[in-house]
Amino acid sequence: MQMNASYTSLVAVGDSFTEGMSDLLPDGSYRGWADLLAGRMAARTPGFRYANLAVRGKLIGQIVDEQVDVAAAMRPDVITLVGGLNDTLRPKVDMGRVRGLLEEAVERLAPACERLVLMRSPGRNGPVLERFRPRMEELFTVVDDLAERHGALVVDLYGAPSLADPRAWDVDRLHLTAEGHRRVAEAVWQTLGYEAEDPDWHVPSAPTPPPGWVSRRTADARFARQHLLPWIGRRLTGRSSGDGRPAKRPELLPYEGPVHGGPVTGGHGG
C-alpha cells in the first residue's frame, strides 16, 4: 500500500495505553507512544498538529460516547483508535456488545481522516494473559475484520515478541515501560510509511539473568498490595481510575512537546 509519510495532523483515541501509562516524566505526568509518535511526525512537518483524547480506564462504550465524535470533528490526517481491552479484562463482558461498539467507532472515524490506524494490543506473557487470551484474540479478530472492510491500517503489537517480554512492562503488569512505549511508537511510525529508525523494534532485548525466588516473591507481594488490590476494589465498586479526568490533549494544536495533564493520582488501568 502506497502511503503518504508527510501527514500534518494526528488525533489519538483510547484508554491508558494511549494516554501513555506508565511512561512517567519527571513532573509526574505521562508521555507514551502517541506523544513520541507525534514528536517524530512534527519534526518532519512544520506546523504539525496533535490531540490526544485518551483517558485511563475507559471502556469502549465510553470511548465511543466521549471521544469518537470529537476526534471525527477534528478531521485530522491520522486517527489512532485503541479500545476494548479494558472490557475484556472485566470479570463479565458481552463481547457482542464490544464488537458492535468498536464497529460503530470505526464507521464514524474512517470517513473523517485520511488514515485510520487500529492495533492488536500487546500482551505480557504470564497467567493474566493466559486467562484473558481468548477474549483478546476475539477482539483482535474484530479489529482485523474492521480494518479490511474500512481500509484501516493494523499495527500488530500482540505478535511482537519484544512486547510480550515482561521486561517491557511496568511493575503494575498492566502498562508498558518507557522502552515499551518507544517500541510501539516505532511500530506505528513504520506502519504509517515512514522510514524505519529501529527495524528490530519487535525483537526482545538481550537475555538477562532471571530474578531469584526471594526477589520474585517480593515483587509479587508489592504488585498485589500496590496494584492488584486497588484494581479489584475499583471493579467491585464500579469506579475507574479515569473518573473525572480530562482528555490529555483535548484540542488539535501545533505540537510543541509534552503538555502535562496534571499530576499522577493513585490507580492504574481500568
Secondary structure, 3 states (H helix, E strand, C coil): CCCCCCCCEEEEEECHHHHCCCCECCCCCECCHHHHHHHHHHHHCCCCEEEECCCCCCCHHHHHHHHHHHHHHHCCCEEEEECCHHHHCCCCCCHHHHHHHHHHHHHHHHHHCCEEEEEECCCCCCHHHHHHHHHHHHHHHHHHHHHHHHCCEEEECCCCHHHHCHHHECCCCCCECHHHHHHHHHHHHHHCCCCCCCCCCCCCCCCCCCCCHHHHHHHHHHHHHHHHHHHHHHHHHCCCCCCCCCCCEEEEEECCCCCCCCCCCCCCCC
